[in-house]
Amino acid sequence: MNVVLGDLPTWNLADLYSSPGGTDLDADLKRAAAEAEAFARDYEGRIVGLDGKALGGAIVRLEAMSDLLGRIGSYAQLYSAQDQSDPERNRFAQDISEKLNDIGSKLLFFRLEINKIEDADLAEKLKAPELAKYAPWLRDARLFRPHQLSDELEKFQHDQSVVGSSAWSRLFDETIARLRYPFGNEMLSEPQILDRLSNKDAAVRKEAAKSFGKVQGDNIAIFSLVTNTLIKDKEIDDRWRKYPRPQSFRNLANVVEDEVVDALAASVKAAYPKLSHRYYKLKARWFGVETMPYWDRNAPLPEHDDRTIPWPEAERIVLDAYNAFSPELAAVGRKFFGSGWIDAPARPGKSPGAFAHPTVPSAHPYLLLNYQGKVRDVMTLAHELGHGVHQVLAARQGPLMADTPLTLAETASVFGEMLTFQSLLKTAPDKATRKAMLAGKVEDMLNTVVRQIAFYDFESRIHMARREGELTPDAIGEIWMAVQKESLGPAFTFDDEYKYYWSYIGHFIHSPFYVYAYAFGDCLVNSLYAAYQAKPDGFQEKYLDMLRSGGVKRHKELLAPFGLDASDPAFWDKGLDVISGFIDELEKL
C-alpha cells in the first residue's frame, strides 16, 4: 500500500483466465480452433447462396467465436501490459497472437464472401428477421468492398501480419517499456519522467525535459526505423487497396466522411491564434516572461491545487460527479471499483499512459492507469471510466456491434471528464483556485484538441514525405518542430532535443491517424454539454441511449436527438467557442 495515495487497485485477470498456463485457457484455444475448422467446413464457398435465415444463423456462430477469440486475445494483451519489460510475458502474448492469427485465417473467407453478395440480393436476404438484426454490422463490413483484394492476397496478408506491422509495433512497445531516464539519483520509467514535466518546480521540469529528450535522442535510430517501415507498409497496402490518401482507411473504419474530418482539422488550425497562441501568451504573462521554454507548457500555475489526492478520494470525486448527472451512469461506474477491473499503480515496465480495454461483452472492461495523485490523474480516471461505462452499456449489442467508431468512442470519456471538472469548479473556494482550475481545464482541452490536430497534421506530412523516400531522423524532427511551432505559437522557445519528442507517441505506431478522434470527441462533447446546459430535461436518457447504441448507429443518427450535426462546418466552431469562452474568462480573472 502507498501511504500517500492509499491502497491502489490492481487487475484480477482471473475473471478471464486462471493463468497463462491454465487448463481453461488451453481448452478455449482448442475449442476456438475446432469451431473455426467446423465453421469453414460448413460455409466456405457457400455464403452467396445462403438465404437470409441461414446467413443469420452463420453470423450467430461467427459472433460466438468472435467473443471467444476476443476473450483469449484480451487476456494476453492485458497480461503483457502489466509488465512489458518481462520477456516471458511478451513471449506469451506473441504466442497467443500467432495462434489467434492462425484461427482467424480460417474465418477470413466469411467477410470476403459477404462482400461478394450483390446489393439487391442482400436486400432480399435482409427481409429475414434472423439476418435483419445484423444489418448494421453488414452495412459497416461492406464499406470496405471497393478496397478488397483477391481472396488469396487477403489470406496472405492476414497470415503475414504477425511478422509484419504487428512485429514492428511490438518492437516499439518493448523499447519504450525498457527505457529508463536519469533523474537526480533515480532511473525513471516513461510515465514517471513525463509526470515531472508538470511539477511546480521549474528546475525539476527542465531536468526531466532534458533527460527525456536525451534518452529519446539516443534511441532515435530505432524509432525512426520503426516509423519509416510502418509508414511504407501502410503505403503499399493503401496502394494495392486503392485508398485515395493515407487517412482514408481510418476515416472509413471510423464511419466518418473525409470532408467531416477535413472540416474539423481546418477549423482547429484556423483557431490556433485565438486558442493556443492566445492562452500561452497569457500564461507567459502570468509567469512574468515574454516567452517560455517548452518544458513550461504544462507547468502548474502558482495558485494550482498541487495536493496529492489519495485514491479513495479520487474515486469519490468521480463517482459523485457522475451521480449528480445520472445515478444510472454512476451505478455502472461503481462496478469498476473494488472488483479488480482497474490497475492503478505506476510500476516499472507497466504499459505507459492510460487505457480502457473493452475485452468482450461476455466479460467486462479493464482500465489501466498510472495514478500518481495529481488533479490531472483524477481527470484521467474520469476519462477512462467514461470509456468503461460506455463499453458496459454497449455490450448489449453483442460482440460484432458493441464497438463504437473511434470518433464517437471518445464521447463518453470526454463527457465524464467534463462532468468531473464542472463538479470540482463548483466547489472552488476562491477566485485564485477557480482561475487555476480553469487554466488546467483549458490546458487539457488544448492538449486534446490543438495538440491532437497538430499530431494529425504531423502524421499527414510525414506519410506524404515518406512517399518520396526514407526519412532521416533529422527530416522527421524538422517536420515535428514546424508543426509544434505553428500549433503552440510564439510564446515558446524550443531547445534542440525537442525534435525527438515525436518518438514516444504510440498512436503513430499502433493506429495511424487515430489522434483526430480526441479532437472530434472533445468538440462534440463541448457541443453536447452546451445542449445539456440549455435543455437538461430528458437529456440524460437520450445520452444513455446514445451510449447503449454501440456501433449500431452512425454519427448523424446518434446526434440528431440533440439537434447536432457534425457534417455542418459550423458545428466544430461551436465546440471551439467553448474553449475560447474559458480563455475569455481567464483574461478577465
C-alpha positions as CSV (number, residue, x, y, z in Angstrom):
1,M,0.0,0.0,0.0
2,N,1.2,3.5,-0.9
3,V,0.9,5.5,2.3
4,V,0.2,8.8,0.5
5,L,-2.0,7.5,-2.3
6,G,-3.8,4.8,-0.4
7,D,-4.5,1.2,-1.4
8,L,-4.2,1.3,-5.2
9,P,-6.2,-1.4,-7.0
10,T,-4.7,-3.9,-9.4
11,W,-6.3,-6.2,-12.0
12,N,-7.8,-9.5,-11.3
13,L,-7.3,-11.2,-14.7
14,A,-8.8,-14.5,-13.3
15,D,-12.2,-13.1,-14.5
16,L,-10.8,-14.1,-17.9
17,Y,-8.4,-17.0,-17.3
18,S,-6.8,-18.6,-14.3
19,S,-3.2,-18.2,-15.6
20,P,-1.1,-18.2,-18.8
21,G,-0.6,-22.0,-18.4
22,G,-4.1,-22.7,-17.2
23,T,-6.2,-25.6,-18.4
24,D,-9.1,-23.2,-19.0
25,L,-7.1,-21.1,-21.5
26,D,-5.8,-24.2,-23.2
27,A,-9.3,-25.7,-23.5
28,D,-10.7,-22.5,-25.0
29,L,-7.8,-22.3,-27.6
30,K,-8.6,-25.8,-28.7
31,R,-12.3,-25.2,-28.8
32,A,-11.8,-22.0,-30.8
33,A,-9.6,-23.9,-33.4
34,A,-12.1,-26.7,-33.6
35,E,-15.1,-24.3,-34.1
36,A,-13.3,-22.3,-36.7
37,E,-12.5,-25.5,-38.7
38,A,-16.1,-26.6,-38.4
39,F,-17.4,-23.2,-39.5
40,A,-15.1,-23.2,-42.6
41,R,-16.2,-26.7,-43.5
42,D,-19.9,-25.7,-43.2
43,Y,-19.8,-22.4,-45.0
44,E,-16.7,-21.7,-47.1
45,G,-17.7,-21.1,-50.8
46,R,-21.4,-21.1,-49.9
47,I,-22.2,-17.7,-48.4
48,V,-23.6,-16.0,-51.5
49,G,-26.1,-18.9,-52.0
50,L,-27.5,-18.9,-48.4
51,D,-30.9,-17.5,-47.8
52,G,-31.5,-14.8,-45.1
53,K,-32.3,-17.2,-42.3
54,A,-29.3,-19.4,-42.9
55,L,-26.9,-16.4,-43.3
56,G,-28.3,-15.0,-40.0
57,G,-27.6,-18.4,-38.4
58,A,-24.0,-18.3,-39.7
59,I,-23.4,-14.9,-38.2
60,V,-24.7,-16.1,-34.8
61,R,-22.0,-18.8,-34.9
62,L,-19.4,-16.2,-36.0
63,E,-20.4,-13.9,-33.2
64,A,-19.9,-16.6,-30.6
65,M,-16.4,-17.3,-31.9
66,S,-15.6,-13.6,-32.0
67,D,-16.4,-13.4,-28.3
68,L,-14.3,-16.4,-27.5
69,L,-11.3,-15.2,-29.6
70,G,-11.6,-11.7,-28.2
71,R,-11.5,-13.1,-24.6
72,I,-8.3,-15.0,-25.3
73,G,-6.7,-12.1,-27.1
74,S,-7.7,-9.6,-24.3
75,Y,-6.2,-11.8,-21.6
76,A,-2.8,-12.0,-23.5
77,Q,-2.7,-8.2,-24.1
78,L,-3.6,-7.3,-20.5
79,Y,-1.2,-9.9,-19.0
80,S,1.6,-8.4,-21.2
81,A,0.6,-4.7,-20.3
82,Q,1.2,-5.4,-16.6
83,D,5.0,-5.6,-17.4
84,Q,6.1,-5.1,-20.9
85,S,9.8,-5.4,-19.9
86,D,9.2,-9.1,-18.9
87,P,10.4,-11.3,-21.8
88,E,8.2,-14.2,-20.6
89,R,5.0,-12.1,-20.7
90,N,6.0,-10.8,-24.2
91,R,6.7,-14.3,-25.4
92,F,3.3,-15.5,-24.1
93,A,1.4,-12.6,-25.8
94,Q,3.2,-13.2,-29.1
95,D,2.4,-16.9,-29.0
96,I,-1.3,-16.2,-28.4
97,S,-1.3,-13.6,-31.1
98,E,0.1,-16.1,-33.6
99,K,-2.3,-18.8,-32.5
100,L,-5.3,-16.4,-32.9
101,N,-4.0,-15.3,-36.2
102,D,-3.9,-18.9,-37.4
103,I,-7.5,-19.4,-36.2
104,G,-8.6,-16.1,-37.7
105,S,-7.3,-17.1,-41.1
106,K,-9.8,-19.9,-41.2
107,L,-12.6,-17.4,-40.7
108,L,-11.4,-14.7,-43.1
109,F,-13.4,-16.2,-46.0
110,F,-16.7,-15.1,-44.4
111,R,-16.1,-11.4,-44.7
112,L,-14.7,-11.8,-48.1
113,E,-17.7,-13.7,-49.3
114,I,-20.2,-11.4,-47.6
115,N,-18.8,-8.6,-49.8
116,K,-19.4,-10.7,-53.0
117,I,-23.2,-10.6,-52.4
118,E,-24.9,-8.1,-54.7
119,D,-26.8,-5.2,-53.1
120,A,-30.2,-6.3,-54.4
121,D,-29.6,-9.9,-53.3
122,L,-28.6,-8.8,-49.8
123,A,-31.7,-6.5,-49.5
124,E,-33.8,-9.6,-50.3
125,K,-32.0,-11.7,-47.7
126,L,-32.4,-8.9,-45.0
127,K,-36.1,-9.5,-45.1
128,A,-35.5,-12.5,-42.8
129,P,-35.6,-11.3,-39.2
130,E,-32.7,-13.6,-38.3
131,L,-30.4,-11.6,-40.6
132,A,-32.1,-8.1,-40.2
133,K,-30.7,-7.9,-36.7
134,Y,-27.2,-7.8,-38.1
135,A,-28.0,-5.2,-40.8
136,P,-25.7,-2.5,-39.1
137,W,-22.8,-5.0,-39.0
138,L,-23.3,-5.9,-42.6
139,R,-23.5,-2.2,-43.6
140,D,-20.2,-1.5,-42.0
141,A,-18.4,-4.7,-43.1
142,R,-19.4,-3.9,-46.7
143,L,-17.9,-0.4,-46.5
144,F,-14.6,-2.0,-47.4
145,R,-15.9,-3.7,-50.5
146,P,-14.2,-1.4,-53.0
147,H,-10.9,-1.9,-51.3
148,Q,-10.9,-5.7,-51.0
149,L,-8.1,-7.7,-52.6
150,S,-8.4,-11.2,-54.0
151,D,-9.2,-14.0,-51.5
152,E,-5.6,-15.4,-51.8
153,L,-4.0,-12.0,-51.2
154,E,-6.3,-11.2,-48.3
155,K,-5.3,-14.5,-46.6
156,F,-1.6,-14.0,-47.3
157,Q,-1.7,-10.5,-45.8
158,H,-3.6,-11.8,-42.7
159,D,-1.1,-14.6,-42.1
160,Q,1.9,-12.3,-42.7
161,S,0.8,-9.5,-40.4
162,V,2.3,-11.2,-37.2
163,V,5.8,-10.8,-38.6
164,G,5.0,-7.5,-40.4
165,S,3.3,-4.5,-38.8
166,S,2.5,-6.3,-35.5
167,A,6.1,-7.2,-35.0
168,W,7.2,-3.6,-35.6
169,S,4.6,-2.4,-33.1
170,R,5.8,-4.8,-30.6
171,L,9.4,-3.6,-31.0
172,F,8.2,-0.1,-30.3
173,D,6.3,-1.1,-27.2
174,E,9.1,-3.2,-25.7
175,T,11.7,-0.4,-26.5
176,I,9.6,2.2,-24.7
177,A,9.0,-0.1,-21.7
178,R,12.7,-0.9,-21.4
179,L,14.0,2.7,-21.5
180,R,15.0,4.4,-18.3
181,Y,15.5,8.2,-17.8
182,P,18.2,9.5,-15.4
183,F,16.8,12.0,-12.9
184,G,18.8,13.0,-9.9
185,N,19.9,9.7,-8.3
186,E,17.0,7.8,-9.8
187,M,16.3,6.0,-13.1
188,L,12.7,6.7,-14.1
189,S,10.2,5.0,-16.4
190,E,8.5,6.9,-19.2
191,P,5.3,7.7,-17.2
192,Q,7.3,8.8,-14.2
193,I,9.6,11.2,-16.2
194,L,6.7,12.7,-18.1
195,D,4.9,13.3,-14.8
196,R,7.8,15.5,-13.7
197,L,7.0,17.9,-16.7
198,S,4.0,19.1,-14.7
199,N,6.0,19.6,-11.5
200,K,5.6,23.0,-9.8
201,D,9.4,23.4,-9.6
202,A,10.9,24.8,-12.8
203,A,14.3,23.1,-12.2
204,V,12.5,19.7,-11.9
205,R,10.7,20.3,-15.2
206,K,13.8,21.3,-17.0
207,E,15.9,18.4,-15.8
208,A,13.0,16.0,-16.7
209,A,12.6,17.5,-20.2
210,K,16.3,17.4,-20.9
211,S,16.7,13.8,-19.7
212,F,13.6,12.6,-21.7
213,G,14.9,14.3,-24.9
214,K,18.4,12.9,-24.4
215,V,17.2,9.3,-24.0
216,Q,14.7,9.5,-26.9
217,G,17.5,11.0,-29.0
218,D,19.9,8.3,-28.0
219,N,17.4,5.7,-29.3
220,I,16.1,7.8,-32.3
221,A,17.5,5.4,-34.9
222,I,15.2,2.6,-33.7
223,F,12.1,4.9,-33.5
224,S,12.9,6.3,-37.0
225,L,13.3,2.8,-38.5
226,V,10.0,1.6,-36.9
227,T,8.2,4.7,-38.2
228,N,9.7,4.6,-41.7
229,T,8.9,0.9,-42.0
230,L,5.3,1.1,-40.8
231,I,4.5,4.1,-43.0
232,K,5.9,2.3,-46.0
233,D,4.0,-0.8,-45.1
234,K,0.8,1.3,-44.9
235,E,1.5,3.0,-48.3
236,I,1.9,-0.4,-50.0
237,D,-1.3,-1.6,-48.5
238,D,-3.1,1.6,-49.4
239,R,-1.8,1.5,-53.0
240,W,-3.0,-2.1,-53.5
241,R,-6.4,-1.4,-52.0
242,K,-6.7,1.9,-53.9
243,Y,-7.3,4.2,-51.0
244,P,-7.1,7.7,-52.3
245,R,-5.0,9.1,-49.4
246,P,-3.2,7.9,-46.2
247,Q,-6.2,8.9,-43.9
248,S,-8.8,7.2,-46.0
249,F,-8.7,3.8,-44.2
250,R,-9.0,5.3,-40.8
251,N,-11.9,7.5,-41.8
252,L,-13.8,4.6,-43.3
253,A,-13.1,2.5,-40.2
254,N,-14.4,5.4,-38.1
255,V,-17.5,5.6,-40.4
256,V,-16.9,9.3,-40.9
257,E,-16.7,11.1,-44.2
258,D,-13.3,12.6,-45.3
259,E,-14.9,16.0,-45.6
260,V,-16.1,15.9,-42.0
261,V,-12.5,15.2,-40.7
262,D,-11.1,17.8,-43.1
263,A,-13.6,20.4,-41.7
264,L,-12.6,19.6,-38.2
265,A,-8.8,19.8,-38.9
266,A,-9.3,23.1,-40.8
267,S,-11.5,24.6,-38.1
268,V,-8.9,23.8,-35.4
269,K,-5.9,25.0,-37.4
270,A,-7.8,28.3,-38.2
271,A,-8.4,28.7,-34.4
272,Y,-4.8,28.2,-33.3
273,P,-4.4,32.0,-32.8
274,K,-7.5,32.5,-30.7
275,L,-6.9,29.3,-28.7
276,S,-3.4,28.0,-28.1
277,H,-1.4,31.2,-29.2
278,R,-3.7,33.4,-27.0
279,Y,-3.7,31.2,-24.0
280,Y,0.1,30.5,-23.9
281,K,0.8,34.2,-24.3
282,L,-1.4,34.8,-21.3
283,K,0.4,32.0,-19.4
284,A,3.8,33.6,-20.1
285,R,2.5,36.9,-18.7
286,W,1.4,35.1,-15.5
287,F,4.9,33.8,-15.2
288,G,6.3,37.3,-15.8
289,V,8.1,36.5,-19.1
290,E,7.7,37.2,-22.8
291,T,8.5,33.6,-23.8
292,M,8.6,30.2,-22.0
293,P,10.8,27.2,-22.6
294,Y,8.9,24.2,-24.0
295,W,9.0,22.4,-20.7
296,D,6.8,25.0,-19.1
297,R,3.8,24.1,-21.4
298,N,2.2,22.0,-18.7
299,A,3.7,23.9,-15.8
300,P,1.1,24.4,-13.0
301,L,0.2,28.0,-12.0
302,P,1.3,29.3,-8.6
303,E,-2.3,29.0,-7.5
304,H,-2.5,25.4,-8.8
305,D,-4.0,22.8,-6.5
306,D,-0.9,20.6,-6.0
307,R,-2.1,18.5,-3.2
308,T,-1.8,14.7,-3.5
309,I,-5.3,13.2,-3.9
310,P,-5.5,9.7,-2.4
311,W,-7.2,7.0,-4.4
312,P,-10.4,6.7,-2.3
313,E,-10.9,10.5,-2.7
314,A,-10.4,10.3,-6.4
315,E,-13.0,7.5,-6.6
316,R,-15.5,9.6,-4.6
317,I,-14.9,12.8,-6.7
318,V,-15.5,11.0,-10.0
319,L,-18.5,8.9,-8.9
320,D,-20.2,11.9,-7.2
321,A,-19.8,13.9,-10.4
322,Y,-21.3,11.0,-12.5
323,N,-24.1,10.6,-9.9
324,A,-25.1,14.2,-10.0
325,F,-25.6,13.9,-13.7
326,S,-27.2,10.4,-13.8
327,P,-27.5,7.8,-10.9
328,E,-27.6,5.1,-13.6
329,L,-24.3,6.2,-15.1
330,A,-22.7,6.3,-11.6
331,A,-24.1,2.8,-10.8
332,V,-22.3,1.3,-13.8
333,G,-19.2,3.3,-12.9
334,R,-19.3,1.9,-9.3
335,K,-18.8,-1.7,-10.6
336,F,-15.2,-0.8,-11.6
337,F,-14.1,-0.2,-8.0
338,G,-13.1,-2.9,-5.6
339,S,-13.6,-5.6,-8.2
340,G,-10.2,-6.0,-9.9
341,W,-11.3,-4.1,-13.0
342,I,-8.7,-1.2,-12.5
343,D,-4.9,-1.4,-12.4
344,A,-3.8,2.0,-11.0
345,P,-0.2,2.0,-9.6
346,A,2.7,3.3,-11.7
347,R,5.2,0.4,-11.9
348,P,8.5,-0.1,-13.9
349,G,7.7,-1.9,-17.1
350,K,4.0,-1.4,-17.0
351,S,2.3,0.0,-20.1
352,P,2.6,3.8,-20.0
353,G,-0.3,6.2,-20.1
354,A,-3.9,5.0,-19.6
355,F,-6.5,3.0,-21.5
356,A,-9.8,1.2,-21.2
357,H,-9.8,-2.2,-22.8
358,P,-13.3,-3.3,-23.7
359,T,-12.5,-7.1,-23.7
360,V,-15.7,-8.8,-24.9
361,P,-19.4,-8.5,-24.0
362,S,-19.4,-11.8,-22.0
363,A,-16.7,-10.3,-19.7
364,H,-16.1,-6.7,-18.5
365,P,-13.7,-3.9,-19.4
366,Y,-10.4,-3.3,-17.7
367,L,-8.9,0.1,-17.0
368,L,-5.2,0.8,-16.9
369,L,-3.9,4.0,-15.2
370,N,-0.6,5.2,-13.9
371,Y,-2.1,7.0,-10.9
372,Q,0.2,9.5,-9.1
373,G,-2.4,11.5,-7.2
374,K,-2.5,14.7,-9.3
375,V,-5.7,16.5,-10.2
376,R,-4.8,15.5,-13.8
377,D,-4.7,11.9,-12.7
378,V,-8.3,12.3,-11.3
379,M,-9.3,13.6,-14.7
380,T,-7.7,10.6,-16.4
381,L,-9.7,8.3,-14.1
382,A,-12.9,10.2,-15.1
383,H,-11.9,9.9,-18.7
384,E,-11.1,6.1,-18.7
385,L,-14.1,5.4,-16.5
386,G,-16.3,7.1,-19.2
387,H,-14.9,4.6,-21.8
388,G,-15.5,1.7,-19.4
389,V,-19.1,2.7,-18.7
390,H,-19.7,3.2,-22.4
391,Q,-18.3,-0.3,-23.1
392,V,-20.5,-1.9,-20.4
393,L,-23.7,-0.1,-21.8
394,A,-22.9,-1.0,-25.4
395,A,-22.2,-4.7,-24.6
396,R,-25.9,-5.5,-25.1
397,Q,-25.3,-5.1,-28.9
398,G,-23.1,-8.2,-28.9
399,P,-19.5,-8.9,-29.9
400,L,-20.0,-7.7,-33.5
401,M,-21.8,-4.5,-32.9
402,A,-20.7,-3.3,-29.4
403,D,-17.6,-1.5,-30.7
404,T,-18.1,2.2,-31.3
405,P,-16.3,4.0,-34.1
406,L,-13.3,5.9,-32.7
407,T,-14.8,9.3,-33.4
408,L,-17.7,8.5,-31.0
409,A,-15.6,6.3,-28.7
410,E,-14.1,9.4,-27.2
411,T,-17.5,11.0,-26.4
412,A,-18.3,9.2,-23.1
413,S,-14.7,9.6,-21.8
414,V,-14.5,13.4,-22.5
415,F,-18.1,13.9,-21.2
416,G,-17.0,12.1,-18.0
417,E,-14.1,14.5,-17.7
418,M,-16.4,17.5,-18.3
419,L,-18.8,16.3,-15.5
420,T,-15.9,15.9,-13.1
421,F,-14.4,19.3,-13.9
422,Q,-17.7,21.2,-13.6
423,S,-18.3,19.4,-10.3
424,L,-14.9,20.5,-9.0
425,L,-15.3,24.0,-10.3
426,K,-18.5,24.5,-8.3
427,T,-16.6,23.7,-5.1
428,A,-13.7,26.1,-5.8
429,P,-13.3,28.1,-2.5
430,D,-11.9,31.3,-4.1
431,K,-11.1,33.3,-7.2
432,A,-7.5,32.1,-7.4
433,T,-8.4,28.4,-7.2
434,R,-11.1,29.0,-9.8
435,K,-8.5,30.6,-12.1
436,A,-6.1,27.7,-11.6
437,M,-8.8,25.1,-12.3
438,L,-10.0,26.9,-15.4
439,A,-6.4,27.2,-16.6
440,G,-5.9,23.5,-16.0
441,K,-9.0,22.7,-18.0
442,V,-8.1,24.9,-20.8
443,E,-4.6,23.2,-21.0
444,D,-6.3,19.8,-21.0
445,M,-8.6,20.9,-23.8
446,L,-5.7,22.4,-25.8
447,N,-3.8,19.1,-25.3
448,T,-6.9,17.2,-26.6
449,V,-7.9,19.5,-29.4
450,V,-5.0,21.6,-30.6
451,R,-2.2,19.2,-29.8
452,Q,-4.0,16.2,-31.3
453,I,-4.8,18.0,-34.5
454,A,-1.1,19.1,-34.7
455,F,-0.3,15.4,-34.3
456,Y,-2.7,14.6,-37.1
457,D,-1.0,17.3,-39.2
458,F,2.4,15.9,-38.4
459,E,1.3,12.4,-39.4
460,S,-0.3,13.7,-42.7
461,R,3.0,15.4,-43.5
462,I,5.4,12.5,-42.7
463,H,3.2,10.0,-44.5
464,M,3.3,12.2,-47.7
465,A,7.0,12.9,-47.3
466,R,7.8,9.2,-46.9
467,R,6.4,8.6,-50.4
468,E,9.4,10.4,-51.7
469,G,11.8,8.0,-49.9
470,E,13.0,7.1,-46.4
471,L,13.1,9.9,-43.9
472,T,16.1,10.6,-41.7
473,P,15.6,11.2,-38.0
474,D,16.5,14.9,-38.7
475,A,13.9,15.1,-41.5
476,I,11.2,13.8,-39.2
477,G,12.4,16.1,-36.5
478,E,12.2,19.1,-38.8
479,I,8.5,18.4,-39.7
480,W,7.8,17.9,-36.0
481,M,9.3,21.2,-35.0
482,A,7.5,23.1,-37.8
483,V,4.1,21.7,-36.7
484,Q,4.8,22.3,-33.0
485,K,5.7,26.0,-33.6
486,E,2.6,26.5,-35.8
487,S,0.3,25.0,-33.2
488,L,1.7,26.3,-30.0
489,G,2.6,29.8,-31.2
490,P,5.3,32.4,-30.5
491,A,5.1,32.1,-26.7
492,F,7.6,29.1,-26.6
493,T,11.3,28.6,-27.2
494,F,12.4,25.1,-28.2
495,D,15.8,23.5,-27.5
496,D,17.4,21.1,-29.9
497,E,16.3,17.9,-28.0
498,Y,12.7,18.7,-28.5
499,K,12.9,17.5,-32.1
500,Y,12.9,13.9,-30.7
501,Y,9.7,14.3,-28.8
502,W,7.5,12.8,-31.6
503,S,9.2,9.4,-31.0
504,Y,7.2,8.3,-27.9
505,I,3.7,8.7,-29.2
506,G,2.2,5.2,-29.5
507,H,-0.8,6.2,-31.6
508,F,1.5,7.0,-34.6
509,I,2.6,3.4,-34.4
510,H,-0.5,1.4,-33.4
511,S,-3.3,3.4,-35.1
512,P,-2.2,5.9,-37.7
513,F,-4.5,8.9,-37.8
514,Y,-6.3,7.9,-34.7
515,V,-5.4,11.1,-33.0
516,Y,-8.1,13.3,-34.6
517,A,-10.7,11.2,-32.7
518,Y,-9.7,13.0,-29.5
519,A,-10.4,16.4,-31.0
520,F,-13.6,15.1,-32.6
521,G,-14.7,13.8,-29.2
522,D,-13.8,17.0,-27.3
523,C,-15.5,19.4,-29.7
524,L,-18.5,17.1,-29.9
525,V,-18.7,16.9,-26.1
526,N,-18.4,20.7,-25.8
527,S,-21.5,21.0,-28.1
528,L,-23.3,18.2,-26.3
529,Y,-22.6,19.8,-22.9
530,A,-23.9,23.1,-24.2
531,A,-27.0,21.3,-25.3
532,Y,-27.4,19.8,-21.8
533,Q,-27.0,23.1,-20.1
534,A,-29.5,24.7,-22.5
535,K,-32.1,21.9,-22.1
536,P,-31.4,19.5,-19.3
537,D,-34.8,17.9,-19.2
538,G,-34.7,14.4,-20.7
539,F,-31.0,14.8,-21.8
540,Q,-29.7,12.0,-19.5
541,E,-31.9,9.3,-21.1
542,K,-31.0,10.4,-24.6
543,Y,-27.3,10.4,-23.7
544,L,-27.5,6.9,-22.2
545,D,-29.4,5.7,-25.3
546,M,-26.6,7.0,-27.4
547,L,-24.0,5.0,-25.3
548,R,-26.1,1.9,-25.5
549,S,-26.2,2.0,-29.3
550,G,-22.5,0.9,-29.6
551,G,-21.7,0.7,-33.3
552,V,-25.3,0.3,-34.5
553,K,-25.9,3.9,-35.5
554,R,-23.8,6.4,-37.4
555,H,-22.8,9.8,-36.0
556,K,-25.7,11.6,-37.9
557,E,-28.3,9.4,-36.3
558,L,-26.8,9.5,-32.9
559,L,-26.5,13.3,-32.7
560,A,-29.9,14.1,-34.3
561,P,-31.8,13.8,-31.0
562,F,-29.6,16.5,-29.6
563,G,-30.1,18.8,-32.6
564,L,-26.5,18.5,-33.6
565,D,-24.9,17.6,-36.9
566,A,-21.1,17.0,-37.2
567,S,-21.2,17.4,-41.0
568,D,-22.1,21.1,-40.7
569,P,-18.8,23.0,-40.8
570,A,-20.2,25.5,-38.1
571,F,-20.6,22.5,-35.7
572,W,-16.8,22.5,-35.0
573,D,-16.7,26.2,-34.3
574,K,-19.4,25.8,-31.6
575,G,-17.2,23.3,-29.8
576,L,-14.1,25.5,-30.2
577,D,-16.1,28.5,-28.9
578,V,-16.4,26.7,-25.5
579,I,-12.6,26.6,-25.1
580,S,-12.4,30.2,-26.3
581,G,-15.0,31.2,-23.8
582,F,-12.9,29.7,-20.9
583,I,-9.9,31.7,-22.1
584,D,-12.1,34.9,-22.2
585,E,-13.0,34.2,-18.5
586,L,-9.3,33.7,-17.7
587,E,-8.4,37.0,-19.3
588,K,-11.0,38.7,-17.1
589,L,-9.8,36.9,-14.0
